[in-house]
Amino acid sequence: MSQDFRSAAPVVTRFAPSPTGYLHIGGARTALFNWLYARGRGGKFLLRIEDTDRARHTEEAVAAIIDGLKWLGLDWDGDPVSQYSRRDRHAEIAEKLLQSGRAYRCYLTPDELSGARDRAKAKGVRFESPWREADTDDAPADKTYAIRFKAPRDGETVIEDAIQGRVAFPNSALDDLIILRSDGGPTYNLAVVVDDYDMGVTHVIRGDDHLNNAARQQQIYEALDWSTPVFGHVPLIHGQDGAKLSKRHGALGVEAYRDQGYLPEGLANYLLRLGWAHGDEEIIPFTRAKETFDLSGVNKAPARLDIDKLNHVNSHYIAELSDDNFVKGATPFLSGAGVTLDTDNFERLTRSASFLKSRCANLAEVAGVSEYLFLQRPLQIEGKAAKPLRKEGAVEILASLIEVLQEEAVWSSAEKLDETLKALVETKNIGFGALGQPARAALTAGRPSPGLGEVLYGLGREEALARLADQTA
């Protein structure tokens, strides 16, 4: 849609997750969209924990969601709101609807309810409780009851969605939902409406699995004579096979991506572009995103999770890290791979940081691309890596390399070392491969590594000369 759904009133959005144990990757994108929409318009972004299901609720799950949002860099205004703590307010509004005639007491037992639904289904009609039009004077005094919303029977409920466009629901398909259970607990649709209204939410941006709920919620807003917020329903994230995202497609929680070495900036940028576009821009940091994000750019079709694209975006942010921050971020992954970062190894990693950053799609890859730095002498050189060292003249070439590398001045930079290598090749009148192949084998034992000058500089003068000497002894 081309329409810009900006409100004349200050924008207020919210993220309202259920505490399931982690911040789902789809939920993280929803939170990001809400955060950007509010922050880009000088509005408020609120956090509400929808914790009315006490059987599934744990404080650890709430903490996991909050930690995930903080890691992504998404802050919120005020304290997080517990939906469960507002149950008295929900009951108050249910009673208000009851008194206004827009709701009614339903005394059906579970067995009676099941039978009534089956009969309605068999007739192909909307289920209605027989208590909808019953005289409340006939209500049994000793039976518990639920409060049902008295939904309109005719016409249609139309949602003017900021993403999906005009969506019409025939009222004949929307039955009288329970808004307050017999135990006094509110149901989802009532609680959401009351909370969003009381919190001043102007824009409800969420997954399109809630689109049917929007019709029911709009009916409740209208019954209460409350202004309905702007709805924007975002298509869900699917796997590359087009199926709904599940564990078989990979990690589902934000913390899993963090533990795999993705940067919050990289994951956030990728999630932003997962179903939203602004021209051909691909790398969009927060400062730029707040200027450009709008619901009109959200795609109506489901987005597909693509780890290759995530790696591409994340590699950009890794390359932008300072050397110190790269080393800091890489350290736990190296420790996890069994690398002891003693003084010598730490210095090698620090000297090599600027060369290694461009070789990593995520920080978990640091251990693989830096392995050559931490090999123990004498290096165990086998297979293809050993062949250059066995070639005729290889030992003599390495001896000449050791000689020119004795001069401390050549160790001032990787570029200076590269110049020294080229000068030696020219002096010897040989191809660079005749020098580079045995030197790389002697220095890295065939492990993945950057340019030869960068390898030498990262290892440092003492270690590099010692590794070369090991192969000429």
Residue pairs with C-beta under 8 A, 6 or more apart in sequence:
1 162
1 163
1 165
1 296
2 296
3 162
3 296
4 294
4 296
5 162
5 203
5 230
5 232
5 295
5 296
6 41
7 202
7 203
7 230
9 202
10 41
10 42
10 43
10 44
10 202
11 37
11 38
11 41
11 42
11 43
11 44
11 202
11 203
12 38
12 43
12 44
12 45
12 46
12 199
12 200
12 201
12 202
12 203
13 34
13 35
13 37
13 38
13 43
13 44
13 45
13 46
13 201
13 202
13 203
13 204
13 205
14 34
14 45
14 46
14 47
14 48
14 196
14 199
14 201
14 204
15 27
15 30
15 31
15 34
15 35
15 45
15 46
15 47
15 48
15 69
15 76
16 47
16 48
16 49
16 50
16 83
16 192
16 195
16 206
17 23
17 24
17 27
17 31
17 49
17 50
17 65
18 49
18 50
18 51
18 53
18 56
19 49
19 51
19 56
19 57
19 58
19 61
19 62
19 64
19 65
20 56
20 61
21 58
21 60
21 61
21 64
21 253
22 61
22 64
22 65
22 68
22 252
22 253
22 254
22 255
22 256
23 31
23 64
23 65
23 67
23 68
23 69
23 253
23 254
23 255
24 252
24 253
24 254
25 237
25 245
25 251
25 252
25 253
25 254
25 257
25 271
25 305
26 207
26 236
26 237
26 245
27 65
28 68
28 69
28 72
28 254
28 267
28 271
29 234
29 237
29 271
29 272
29 274
29 275
30 205
30 206
30 207
30 234
31 69
31 72
31 74
32 72
32 74
32 268
32 271
32 272
33 205
33 234
33 276
33 293
33 295
33 298
34 45
34 203
34 205
35 45
35 74
35 75
35 76
36 272
36 286
36 289
36 290
36 293
37 43
37 203
37 205
37 293
37 294
37 295
38 44
38 45
38 203
39 45
39 290
40 289
40 290
40 291
40 292
40 293
43 202
44 77
44 200
45 74
45 75
45 76
45 77
46 76
46 77
46 78
46 81
46 199
46 201
47 66
47 69
47 76
47 80
47 81
48 80
48 81
48 82
48 83
48 195
48 199
49 62
49 65
49 80
49 81
49 82
49 83
50 83
50 188
50 191
50 192
51 57
51 62
51 82
51 83
51 84
52 83
52 84
52 87
52 185
52 186
52 188
52 191
54 84
57 84
62 80
64 253
64 255
66 80
67 255
68 253
68 254
68 255
69 76
71 254
71 255
71 258
71 264
72 254
72 264
72 267
72 268
73 264
73 265
73 268
73 286
81 195
81 199
83 191
83 195
86 191
86 194
86 195
86 198
87 184
87 185
87 186
87 191
89 194
89 198
90 180
90 186
90 190
90 191
90 194
91 180
91 184
91 186
93 190
93 193
93 194
93 224
94 103
94 147
94 179
94 180
94 186
94 190
95 147
96 224
97 103
97 147
97 149
97 179
97 220
97 223
97 224
98 104
98 105
98 147
100 223
101 150
102 149
102 150
102 223
102 224
103 147
103 148
103 149
103 150
103 179
104 129
104 131
104 132
104 134
104 136
104 147
104 148
104 150
104 176
105 131
105 136
105 139
105 145
105 146
105 147
105 148
106 129
106 131
106 132
106 145
106 146
106 147
106 148
106 176
106 178
107 131
107 139
107 140
107 143
107 144
107 145
108 116
108 129
108 130
108 131
108 146
113 129
116 127
116 129
116 130
117 127
120 126
120 127
120 128
121 127
126 153
126 172
126 173
126 174
126 175
127 175
127 176
128 175
128 176
129 148
129 176
131 139
131 145
131 148
132 148
132 150
132 176
139 145
144 182
145 182
146 178
146 180
146 181
146 182
147 178
147 179
147 180
148 176
148 177
148 178
148 179
149 176
149 177
149 178
149 179
149 190
149 216
149 219
149 220
149 223
150 176
151 171
151 174
151 175
151 176
151 177
151 216
151 219
152 171
152 219
153 171
153 172
154 171
154 172
155 171
156 168
156 169
156 170
156 171
157 168
157 169
157 171
157 174
157 215
157 218
157 219
158 166
158 167
158 168
158 169
159 166
159 167
159 168
159 169
159 211
159 214
159 215
159 218
159 231
160 166
160 231
161 167
161 211
161 214
161 231
161 232
161 233
162 203
162 230
162 231
162 232
162 295
162 296
163 208
163 232
163 233
163 234
163 235
163 295
163 298
163 300
164 208
164 211
164 233
164 300
165 300
167 211
167 214
167 215
169 212
169 215
174 215
174 216
174 219
177 187
177 189
177 216
178 187
179 186
179 187
179 189
179 190
179 220
180 186
180 187
180 190
181 187
186 194
188 213
189 213
189 216
189 217
189 220
190 220
192 213
192 217
193 217
193 220
193 221
193 224
193 226
196 204
196 229
197 221
197 224
197 226
201 229
202 229
202 230
203 229
203 230
203 232
204 214
204 229
204 230
204 231
204 232
205 232
205 234
205 295
206 232
206 233
206 234
207 233
207 234
207 235
207 236
208 233
208 234
208 235
208 236
209 236
210 233
211 233
214 231
214 233
218 228
218 231
221 227
221 228
222 228
232 295
232 298
234 275
234 298
235 275
235 298
235 299
235 300
235 301
235 302
235 303
236 244
236 245
236 302
237 245
237 274
237 275
237 302
237 303
237 304
237 305
238 244
238 245
238 302
238 303
238 304
238 305
239 245
239 246
239 248
239 249
239 250
239 304
239 305
240 249
240 304
240 305
240 306
241 249
242 302
242 304
243 249
245 252
245 305
246 252
249 305
250 305
250 307
251 257
251 260
254 267
257 267
258 264
258 267
260 362
260 364
261 329
261 333
261 360
261 362
261 363
261 364
261 365
261 366
262 310
262 314
262 362
262 363
263 314
263 317
263 318
263 321
263 329
263 362
263 363
265 285
265 286
265 317
266 310
266 313
266 314
266 315
266 316
266 317
266 318
266 362
267 310
267 314
268 286
269 283
269 284
269 285
269 289
269 313
269 316
269 317
270 309
270 310
270 313
270 314
272 284
272 289
272 293
273 282
273 284
273 309
273 313
274 303
274 305
275 298
275 299
275 302
275 303
276 293
276 297
276 298
276 299
277 297
277 299
278 284
278 292
278 293
278 297
281 288
281 292
282 313
283 313
283 316
284 292
311 361
311 362
312 361
314 361
314 362
315 358
315 360
315 361
315 362
318 326
318 357
318 360
318 361
318 362
318 363
319 357
319 358
321 329
321 357
323 350
323 353
323 354
323 357
324 350
324 353
326 353
326 356
326 357
327 346
327 349
327 350
327 353
329 363
330 349
330 356
330 363
330 366
330 370
331 341
333 363
333 364
333 366
333 367
334 341
334 349
334 366
334 367
334 370
335 341
336 367
337 367
339 345
339 367
339 374
341 349
344 463
345 373
345 374
347 460
348 373
348 374
348 458
348 459
348 460
348 463
349 356
349 370
349 373
351 457
351 458
351 460
352 370
352 373
352 450
352 454
352 457
352 458
355 414
355 450
355 451
355 454
355 457
355 458
356 366
356 369
356 370
356 450
359 365
359 369
359 448
359 450
360 366
360 369
368 448
369 448
369 449
371 447
371 448
372 443
372 444
372 445
372 447
372 448
372 449
372 455
373 458
373 459
375 444
375 445
375 447
377 463
377 466
377 467
377 470
378 467
378 470
379 442
379 444
379 445
379 467
379 470
380 445
381 389
381 441
381 442
381 445
381 446
381 471
382 445
383 446
384 446
385 441
385 444
385 445
385 446
386 441
387 441
388 394
388 437
388 438
388 440
388 441
389 395
389 438
389 441
389 442
389 471
391 437
391 438
393 434
394 438
395 471
395 472
397 428
397 430
397 434
397 435
397 438
397 439
398 438
398 439
398 442
398 468
398 471
398 472
399 472
400 424
400 428
401 421
401 424
401 435
401 439
401 468
402 465
402 468
402 469
402 472
404 410
404 420
404 423
404 424
405 411
405 417
405 420
405 456
405 461
405 464
405 465
405 468
406 465
408 461
409 416
410 416
410 417
410 419
410 420
411 417
411 456
411 457
411 460
411 461
413 457
414 451
414 453
414 454
414 456
414 457
414 458
415 453
416 453
417 452
417 453
417 456
417 457
418 451
418 452
418 453
421 432
421 435
421 436
421 439
421 452
421 453
422 432
424 435
425 431
425 432
425 434
425 435
428 434
428 435
436 452
438 471
439 452
439 468
440 446
440 449
440 452
440 455
441 471
442 467
442 468
442 470
442 471
443 449
443 452
443 455
443 456
443 459
443 464
443 467
443 468
444 455
449 455
450 458
455 464
456 464
459 467
